[in-house]
Amino acid sequence: MLTVKMLGDEIGSADHIRHLPNTGETSYIYETGDFELEFIIGKDGKADHVNLVNHQ
């Protein structure tokens, strides 16, 4: 179980936070050079999944 608090404690504040109105989830995005690391947090406050996106 990964929570927003755990993300903040381990890797700091997200560079961007986007609310996903269609699902009620929130995306916490971390810029990591050529990539974005995106944690999708569900309504329960826990990570549902993680995306790694190339900035090409």
mmCIF file of the N, C-alpha and C atoms, coordinates in Angstrom:
data_MODEL
# 
_entry.id   MODEL 
# 
loop_
_atom_site.group_PDB 
_atom_site.id 
_atom_site.type_symbol 
_atom_site.label_atom_id 
_atom_site.label_alt_id 
_atom_site.label_comp_id 
_atom_site.label_asym_id 
_atom_site.label_entity_id 
_atom_site.label_seq_id 
_atom_site.pdbx_PDB_ins_code 
_atom_site.Cartn_x 
_atom_site.Cartn_y 
_atom_site.Cartn_z 
_atom_site.occupancy 
_atom_site.B_iso_or_equiv 
_atom_site.pdbx_formal_charge 
_atom_site.auth_seq_id 
_atom_site.auth_comp_id 
_atom_site.auth_asym_id 
_atom_site.auth_atom_id 
_atom_site.pdbx_PDB_model_num 
ATOM 1   N N  . MET A 1 1  ? 0.852   -1.172 0.000   1.00 0.00 ? 1  MET A N  1 
ATOM 2   C CA . MET A 1 1  ? 0.000   0.000  0.000   1.00 0.00 ? 1  MET A CA 1 
ATOM 3   C C  . MET A 1 1  ? 0.901   1.239  0.000   1.00 0.00 ? 1  MET A C  1 
ATOM 4   N N  . LEU A 1 2  ? 0.734   2.079  -0.990  1.00 0.00 ? 2  LEU A N  1 
ATOM 5   C CA . LEU A 1 2  ? 1.496   3.310  -1.126  1.00 0.00 ? 2  LEU A CA 1 
ATOM 6   C C  . LEU A 1 2  ? 0.521   4.477  -1.039  1.00 0.00 ? 2  LEU A C  1 
ATOM 7   N N  . THR A 1 3  ? 0.803   5.427  -0.161  1.00 0.00 ? 3  THR A N  1 
ATOM 8   C CA . THR A 1 3  ? -0.084  6.575  0.037   1.00 0.00 ? 3  THR A CA 1 
ATOM 9   C C  . THR A 1 3  ? 0.620   7.865  -0.385  1.00 0.00 ? 3  THR A C  1 
ATOM 10  N N  . VAL A 1 4  ? -0.149  8.946  -0.484  1.00 0.00 ? 4  VAL A N  1 
ATOM 11  C CA . VAL A 1 4  ? 0.411   10.251 -0.823  1.00 0.00 ? 4  VAL A CA 1 
ATOM 12  C C  . VAL A 1 4  ? 1.435   10.680 0.223   1.00 0.00 ? 4  VAL A C  1 
ATOM 13  N N  . LYS A 1 5  ? 1.164   10.431 1.482   1.00 0.00 ? 5  LYS A N  1 
ATOM 14  C CA . LYS A 1 5  ? 2.113   10.786 2.549   1.00 0.00 ? 5  LYS A CA 1 
ATOM 15  C C  . LYS A 1 5  ? 3.434   10.048 2.347   1.00 0.00 ? 5  LYS A C  1 
ATOM 16  N N  . MET A 1 6  ? 3.356   8.777  2.006   1.00 0.00 ? 6  MET A N  1 
ATOM 17  C CA . MET A 1 6  ? 4.571   7.990  1.779   1.00 0.00 ? 6  MET A CA 1 
ATOM 18  C C  . MET A 1 6  ? 5.368   8.554  0.602   1.00 0.00 ? 6  MET A C  1 
ATOM 19  N N  . LEU A 1 7  ? 4.664   8.943  -0.471  1.00 0.00 ? 7  LEU A N  1 
ATOM 20  C CA . LEU A 1 7  ? 5.352   9.560  -1.616  1.00 0.00 ? 7  LEU A CA 1 
ATOM 21  C C  . LEU A 1 7  ? 6.095   10.808 -1.175  1.00 0.00 ? 7  LEU A C  1 
ATOM 22  N N  . GLY A 1 8  ? 5.414   11.683 -0.447  1.00 0.00 ? 8  GLY A N  1 
ATOM 23  C CA . GLY A 1 8  ? 6.031   12.916 0.034   1.00 0.00 ? 8  GLY A CA 1 
ATOM 24  C C  . GLY A 1 8  ? 7.224   12.658 0.923   1.00 0.00 ? 8  GLY A C  1 
ATOM 25  N N  . ASP A 1 9  ? 7.102   11.677 1.806   1.00 0.00 ? 9  ASP A N  1 
ATOM 26  C CA . ASP A 1 9  ? 8.198   11.349 2.725   1.00 0.00 ? 9  ASP A CA 1 
ATOM 27  C C  . ASP A 1 9  ? 9.409   10.776 1.984   1.00 0.00 ? 9  ASP A C  1 
ATOM 28  N N  . GLU A 1 10 ? 9.161   9.973  0.947   1.00 0.00 ? 10 GLU A N  1 
ATOM 29  C CA . GLU A 1 10 ? 10.247  9.263  0.268   1.00 0.00 ? 10 GLU A CA 1 
ATOM 30  C C  . GLU A 1 10 ? 10.861  10.041 -0.898  1.00 0.00 ? 10 GLU A C  1 
ATOM 31  N N  . ILE A 1 11 ? 10.021  10.700 -1.715  1.00 0.00 ? 11 ILE A N  1 
ATOM 32  C CA . ILE A 1 11 ? 10.571  11.361 -2.904  1.00 0.00 ? 11 ILE A CA 1 
ATOM 33  C C  . ILE A 1 11 ? 10.188  12.835 -3.017  1.00 0.00 ? 11 ILE A C  1 
ATOM 34  N N  . GLY A 1 12 ? 9.506   13.358 -2.027  1.00 0.00 ? 12 GLY A N  1 
ATOM 35  C CA . GLY A 1 12 ? 9.201   14.787 -1.995  1.00 0.00 ? 12 GLY A CA 1 
ATOM 36  C C  . GLY A 1 12 ? 7.876   15.138 -2.642  1.00 0.00 ? 12 GLY A C  1 
ATOM 37  N N  . SER A 1 13 ? 7.669   16.413 -2.791  1.00 0.00 ? 13 SER A N  1 
ATOM 38  C CA . SER A 1 13 ? 6.426   16.911 -3.365  1.00 0.00 ? 13 SER A CA 1 
ATOM 39  C C  . SER A 1 13 ? 6.393   16.673 -4.866  1.00 0.00 ? 13 SER A C  1 
ATOM 40  N N  . ALA A 1 14 ? 5.213   16.379 -5.368  1.00 0.00 ? 14 ALA A N  1 
ATOM 41  C CA . ALA A 1 14 ? 5.035   16.178 -6.807  1.00 0.00 ? 14 ALA A CA 1 
ATOM 42  C C  . ALA A 1 14 ? 5.260   17.494 -7.556  1.00 0.00 ? 14 ALA A C  1 
ATOM 43  N N  . ASP A 1 15 ? 5.765   17.380 -8.778  1.00 0.00 ? 15 ASP A N  1 
ATOM 44  C CA . ASP A 1 15 ? 5.952   18.559 -9.621  1.00 0.00 ? 15 ASP A CA 1 
ATOM 45  C C  . ASP A 1 15 ? 4.616   19.074 -10.149 1.00 0.00 ? 15 ASP A C  1 
ATOM 46  N N  . HIS A 1 16 ? 3.686   18.155 -10.379 1.00 0.00 ? 16 HIS A N  1 
ATOM 47  C CA . HIS A 1 16 ? 2.348   18.508 -10.862 1.00 0.00 ? 16 HIS A CA 1 
ATOM 48  C C  . HIS A 1 16 ? 1.342   17.581 -10.203 1.00 0.00 ? 16 HIS A C  1 
ATOM 49  N N  . ILE A 1 17 ? 0.165   18.109 -9.942  1.00 0.00 ? 17 ILE A N  1 
ATOM 50  C CA . ILE A 1 17 ? -0.944  17.304 -9.428  1.00 0.00 ? 17 ILE A CA 1 
ATOM 51  C C  . ILE A 1 17 ? -2.135  17.579 -10.321 1.00 0.00 ? 17 ILE A C  1 
ATOM 52  N N  . ARG A 1 18 ? -2.712  16.514 -10.873 1.00 0.00 ? 18 ARG A N  1 
ATOM 53  C CA . ARG A 1 18 ? -3.876  16.654 -11.754 1.00 0.00 ? 18 ARG A CA 1 
ATOM 54  C C  . ARG A 1 18 ? -5.031  15.830 -11.185 1.00 0.00 ? 18 ARG A C  1 
ATOM 55  N N  . HIS A 1 19 ? -6.182  16.442 -11.141 1.00 0.00 ? 19 HIS A N  1 
ATOM 56  C CA . HIS A 1 19 ? -7.387  15.728 -10.710 1.00 0.00 ? 19 HIS A CA 1 
ATOM 57  C C  . HIS A 1 19 ? -8.048  15.127 -11.941 1.00 0.00 ? 19 HIS A C  1 
ATOM 58  N N  . LEU A 1 20 ? -8.430  13.878 -11.848 1.00 0.00 ? 20 LEU A N  1 
ATOM 59  C CA . LEU A 1 20 ? -9.034  13.160 -12.966 1.00 0.00 ? 20 LEU A CA 1 
ATOM 60  C C  . LEU A 1 20 ? -10.531 13.019 -12.700 1.00 0.00 ? 20 LEU A C  1 
ATOM 61  N N  . PRO A 1 21 ? -11.326 13.973 -13.175 1.00 0.00 ? 21 PRO A N  1 
ATOM 62  C CA . PRO A 1 21 ? -12.748 14.012 -12.813 1.00 0.00 ? 21 PRO A CA 1 
ATOM 63  C C  . PRO A 1 21 ? -13.548 12.800 -13.269 1.00 0.00 ? 21 PRO A C  1 
ATOM 64  N N  . ASN A 1 22 ? -13.145 12.164 -14.365 1.00 0.00 ? 22 ASN A N  1 
ATOM 65  C CA . ASN A 1 22 ? -13.900 11.007 -14.860 1.00 0.00 ? 22 ASN A CA 1 
ATOM 66  C C  . ASN A 1 22 ? -13.827 9.817  -13.922 1.00 0.00 ? 22 ASN A C  1 
ATOM 67  N N  . THR A 1 23 ? -12.718 9.701  -13.178 1.00 0.00 ? 23 THR A N  1 
ATOM 68  C CA . THR A 1 23 ? -12.531 8.542  -12.301 1.00 0.00 ? 23 THR A CA 1 
ATOM 69  C C  . THR A 1 23 ? -12.518 8.913  -10.824 1.00 0.00 ? 23 THR A C  1 
ATOM 70  N N  . GLY A 1 24 ? -12.385 10.201 -10.528 1.00 0.00 ? 24 GLY A N  1 
ATOM 71  C CA . GLY A 1 24 ? -12.271 10.630 -9.133  1.00 0.00 ? 24 GLY A CA 1 
ATOM 72  C C  . GLY A 1 24 ? -10.888 10.405 -8.562  1.00 0.00 ? 24 GLY A C  1 
ATOM 73  N N  . GLU A 1 25 ? -9.934  10.023 -9.406  1.00 0.00 ? 25 GLU A N  1 
ATOM 74  C CA . GLU A 1 25 ? -8.568  9.786  -8.963  1.00 0.00 ? 25 GLU A CA 1 
ATOM 75  C C  . GLU A 1 25 ? -7.755  11.072 -9.080  1.00 0.00 ? 25 GLU A C  1 
ATOM 76  N N  . THR A 1 26 ? -6.559  11.042 -8.494  1.00 0.00 ? 26 THR A N  1 
ATOM 77  C CA . THR A 1 26 ? -5.635  12.167 -8.574  1.00 0.00 ? 26 THR A CA 1 
ATOM 78  C C  . THR A 1 26 ? -4.292  11.645 -9.050  1.00 0.00 ? 26 THR A C  1 
ATOM 79  N N  . SER A 1 27 ? -3.681  12.367 -9.985  1.00 0.00 ? 27 SER A N  1 
ATOM 80  C CA . SER A 1 27 ? -2.400  11.988 -10.548 1.00 0.00 ? 27 SER A CA 1 
ATOM 81  C C  . SER A 1 27 ? -1.307  12.873 -9.939  1.00 0.00 ? 27 SER A C  1 
ATOM 82  N N  . TYR A 1 28 ? -0.309  12.247 -9.342  1.00 0.00 ? 28 TYR A N  1 
ATOM 83  C CA . TYR A 1 28 ? 0.855   12.941 -8.779  1.00 0.00 ? 28 TYR A CA 1 
ATOM 84  C C  . TYR A 1 28 ? 2.016   12.679 -9.720  1.00 0.00 ? 28 TYR A C  1 
ATOM 85  N N  . ILE A 1 29 ? 2.526   13.758 -10.339 1.00 0.00 ? 29 ILE A N  1 
ATOM 86  C CA . ILE A 1 29 ? 3.518   13.624 -11.397 1.00 0.00 ? 29 ILE A CA 1 
ATOM 87  C C  . ILE A 1 29 ? 4.865   14.184 -10.941 1.00 0.00 ? 29 ILE A C  1 
ATOM 88  N N  . TYR A 1 30 ? 5.901   13.372 -11.140 1.00 0.00 ? 30 TYR A N  1 
ATOM 89  C CA . TYR A 1 30 ? 7.275   13.747 -10.803 1.00 0.00 ? 30 TYR A CA 1 
ATOM 90  C C  . TYR A 1 30 ? 8.085   13.788 -12.088 1.00 0.00 ? 30 TYR A C  1 
ATOM 91  N N  . GLU A 1 31 ? 8.734   14.929 -12.350 1.00 0.00 ? 31 GLU A N  1 
ATOM 92  C CA . GLU A 1 31 ? 9.606   15.084 -13.514 1.00 0.00 ? 31 GLU A CA 1 
ATOM 93  C C  . GLU A 1 31 ? 10.961  14.450 -13.178 1.00 0.00 ? 31 GLU A C  1 
ATOM 94  N N  . THR A 1 32 ? 11.428  13.560 -14.058 1.00 0.00 ? 32 THR A N  1 
ATOM 95  C CA . THR A 1 32 ? 12.695  12.866 -13.808 1.00 0.00 ? 32 THR A CA 1 
ATOM 96  C C  . THR A 1 32 ? 13.577  12.906 -15.047 1.00 0.00 ? 32 THR A C  1 
ATOM 97  N N  . GLY A 1 33 ? 13.883  14.100 -15.523 1.00 0.00 ? 33 GLY A N  1 
ATOM 98  C CA . GLY A 1 33 ? 14.702  14.215 -16.730 1.00 0.00 ? 33 GLY A CA 1 
ATOM 99  C C  . GLY A 1 33 ? 13.859  13.980 -17.969 1.00 0.00 ? 33 GLY A C  1 
ATOM 100 N N  . ASP A 1 34 ? 14.147  12.906 -18.701 1.00 0.00 ? 34 ASP A N  1 
ATOM 101 C CA . ASP A 1 34 ? 13.429  12.603 -19.932 1.00 0.00 ? 34 ASP A CA 1 
ATOM 102 C C  . ASP A 1 34 ? 12.089  11.920 -19.691 1.00 0.00 ? 34 ASP A C  1 
ATOM 103 N N  . PHE A 1 35 ? 11.769  11.644 -18.441 1.00 0.00 ? 35 PHE A N  1 
ATOM 104 C CA . PHE A 1 35 ? 10.558  10.896 -18.127 1.00 0.00 ? 35 PHE A CA 1 
ATOM 105 C C  . PHE A 1 35 ? 9.708   11.601 -17.077 1.00 0.00 ? 35 PHE A C  1 
ATOM 106 N N  . GLU A 1 36 ? 8.435   11.231 -17.053 1.00 0.00 ? 36 GLU A N  1 
ATOM 107 C CA . GLU A 1 36 ? 7.533   11.599 -15.960 1.00 0.00 ? 36 GLU A CA 1 
ATOM 108 C C  . GLU A 1 36 ? 7.159   10.314 -15.242 1.00 0.00 ? 36 GLU A C  1 
ATOM 109 N N  . LEU A 1 37 ? 7.225   10.341 -13.941 1.00 0.00 ? 37 LEU A N  1 
ATOM 110 C CA . LEU A 1 37 ? 6.778   9.238  -13.113 1.00 0.00 ? 37 LEU A CA 1 
ATOM 111 C C  . LEU A 1 37 ? 5.445   9.674  -12.521 1.00 0.00 ? 37 LEU A C  1 
ATOM 112 N N  . GLU A 1 38 ? 4.382   8.957  -12.864 1.00 0.00 ? 38 GLU A N  1 
ATOM 113 C CA . GLU A 1 38 ? 3.028   9.372  -12.510 1.00 0.00 ? 38 GLU A CA 1 
ATOM 114 C C  . GLU A 1 38 ? 2.381   8.319  -11.600 1.00 0.00 ? 38 GLU A C  1 
ATOM 115 N N  . PHE A 1 39 ? 2.016   8.741  -10.409 1.00 0.00 ? 39 PHE A N  1 
ATOM 116 C CA . PHE A 1 39 ? 1.324   7.874  -9.460  1.00 0.00 ? 39 PHE A CA 1 
ATOM 117 C C  . PHE A 1 39 ? -0.155  8.230  -9.492  1.00 0.00 ? 39 PHE A C  1 
ATOM 118 N N  . ILE A 1 40 ? -0.999  7.262  -9.794  1.00 0.00 ? 40 ILE A N  1 
ATOM 119 C CA . ILE A 1 40 ? -2.438  7.481  -9.815  1.00 0.00 ? 40 ILE A CA 1 
ATOM 120 C C  . ILE A 1 40 ? -2.988  7.032  -8.467  1.00 0.00 ? 40 ILE A C  1 
ATOM 121 N N  . ILE A 1 41 ? -3.534  7.996  -7.721  1.00 0.00 ? 41 ILE A N  1 
ATOM 122 C CA . ILE A 1 41 ? -4.039  7.740  -6.376  1.00 0.00 ? 41 ILE A CA 1 
ATOM 123 C C  . ILE A 1 41 ? -5.561  7.668  -6.438  1.00 0.00 ? 41 ILE A C  1 
ATOM 124 N N  . GLY A 1 42 ? -6.109  6.577  -5.931  1.00 0.00 ? 42 GLY A N  1 
ATOM 125 C CA . GLY A 1 42 ? -7.550  6.366  -5.943  1.00 0.00 ? 42 GLY A CA 1 
ATOM 126 C C  . GLY A 1 42 ? -8.266  7.166  -4.868  1.00 0.00 ? 42 GLY A C  1 
ATOM 127 N N  . LYS A 1 43 ? -9.574  7.068  -4.881  1.00 0.00 ? 43 LYS A N  1 
ATOM 128 C CA . LYS A 1 43 ? -10.407 7.778  -3.906  1.00 0.00 ? 43 LYS A CA 1 
ATOM 129 C C  . LYS A 1 43 ? -10.087 7.367  -2.472  1.00 0.00 ? 43 LYS A C  1 
ATOM 130 N N  . ASP A 1 44 ? -9.548  6.161  -2.301  1.00 0.00 ? 44 ASP A N  1 
ATOM 131 C CA . ASP A 1 44 ? -9.212  5.663  -0.965  1.00 0.00 ? 44 ASP A CA 1 
ATOM 132 C C  . ASP A 1 44 ? -7.873  6.192  -0.458  1.00 0.00 ? 44 ASP A C  1 
ATOM 133 N N  . GLY A 1 45 ? -7.171  7.026  -1.285  1.00 0.00 ? 45 GLY A N  1 
ATOM 134 C CA . GLY A 1 45 ? -5.902  7.609  -0.862  1.00 0.00 ? 45 GLY A CA 1 
ATOM 135 C C  . GLY A 1 45 ? -4.699  6.711  -1.081  1.00 0.00 ? 45 GLY A C  1 
ATOM 136 N N  . LYS A 1 46 ? -4.894  5.587  -1.762  1.00 0.00 ? 46 LYS A N  1 
ATOM 137 C CA . LYS A 1 46 ? -3.809  4.642  -2.018  1.00 0.00 ? 46 LYS A CA 1 
ATOM 138 C C  . LYS A 1 46 ? -3.511  4.591  -3.510  1.00 0.00 ? 46 LYS A C  1 
ATOM 139 N N  . ALA A 1 47 ? -2.246  4.276  -3.838  1.00 0.00 ? 47 ALA A N  1 
ATOM 140 C CA . ALA A 1 47 ? -1.845  4.193  -5.243  1.00 0.00 ? 47 ALA A CA 1 
ATOM 141 C C  . ALA A 1 47 ? -2.579  3.051  -5.928  1.00 0.00 ? 47 ALA A C  1 
ATOM 142 N N  . ASP A 1 48 ? -3.187  3.373  -7.054  1.00 0.00 ? 48 ASP A N  1 
ATOM 143 C CA . ASP A 1 48 ? -3.871  2.375  -7.871  1.00 0.00 ? 48 ASP A CA 1 
ATOM 144 C C  . ASP A 1 48 ? -2.903  1.794  -8.894  1.00 0.00 ? 48 ASP A C  1 
ATOM 145 N N  . HIS A 1 49 ? -2.128  2.674  -9.533  1.00 0.00 ? 49 HIS A N  1 
ATOM 146 C CA . HIS A 1 49 ? -1.090  2.237  -10.470 1.00 0.00 ? 49 HIS A CA 1 
ATOM 147 C C  . HIS A 1 49 ? -0.095  3.369  -10.712 1.00 0.00 ? 49 HIS A C  1 
ATOM 148 N N  . VAL A 1 50 ? 0.990   3.013  -11.399 1.00 0.00 ? 50 VAL A N  1 
ATOM 149 C CA . VAL A 1 50 ? 2.076   3.945  -11.680 1.00 0.00 ? 50 VAL A CA 1 
ATOM 150 C C  . VAL A 1 50 ? 2.364   3.921  -13.174 1.00 0.00 ? 50 VAL A C  1 
ATOM 151 N N  . ASN A 1 51 ? 2.580   5.093  -13.762 1.00 0.00 ? 51 ASN A N  1 
ATOM 152 C CA . ASN A 1 51 ? 2.943   5.204  -15.181 1.00 0.00 ? 51 ASN A CA 1 
ATOM 153 C C  . ASN A 1 51 ? 4.320   5.841  -15.308 1.00 0.00 ? 51 ASN A C  1 
ATOM 154 N N  . LEU A 1 52 ? 5.083   5.398  -16.280 1.00 0.00 ? 52 LEU A N  1 
ATOM 155 C CA . LEU A 1 52 ? 6.349   6.021  -16.637 1.00 0.00 ? 52 LEU A CA 1 
ATOM 156 C C  . LEU A 1 52 ? 6.207   6.475  -18.073 1.00 0.00 ? 52 LEU A C  1 
ATOM 157 N N  . VAL A 1 53 ? 6.278   7.806  -18.303 1.00 0.00 ? 53 VAL A N  1 
ATOM 158 C CA . VAL A 1 53 ? 6.002   8.389  -19.613 1.00 0.00 ? 53 VAL A CA 1 
ATOM 159 C C  . VAL A 1 53 ? 7.260   9.067  -20.139 1.00 0.00 ? 53 VAL A C  1 
ATOM 160 N N  . ASN A 1 54 ? 7.631   8.745  -21.368 1.00 0.00 ? 54 ASN A N  1 
ATOM 161 C CA . ASN A 1 54 ? 8.774   9.368  -22.036 1.00 0.00 ? 54 ASN A CA 1 
ATOM 162 C C  . ASN A 1 54 ? 8.350   10.734 -22.587 1.00 0.00 ? 54 ASN A C  1 
ATOM 163 N N  . HIS A 1 55 ? 9.194   11.766 -22.444 1.00 0.00 ? 55 HIS A N  1 
ATOM 164 C CA . HIS A 1 55 ? 8.895   13.124 -22.887 1.00 0.00 ? 55 HIS A CA 1 
ATOM 165 C C  . HIS A 1 55 ? 9.253   13.391 -24.341 1.00 0.00 ? 55 HIS A C  1 
ATOM 166 N N  . GLN A 1 56 ? 9.283   12.437 -25.201 1.00 0.00 ? 56 GLN A N  1 
ATOM 167 C CA . GLN A 1 56 ? 9.713   12.659 -26.595 1.00 0.00 ? 56 GLN A CA 1 
ATOM 168 C C  . GLN A 1 56 ? 8.809   13.576 -27.319 1.00 0.00 ? 56 GLN A C  1 
# 
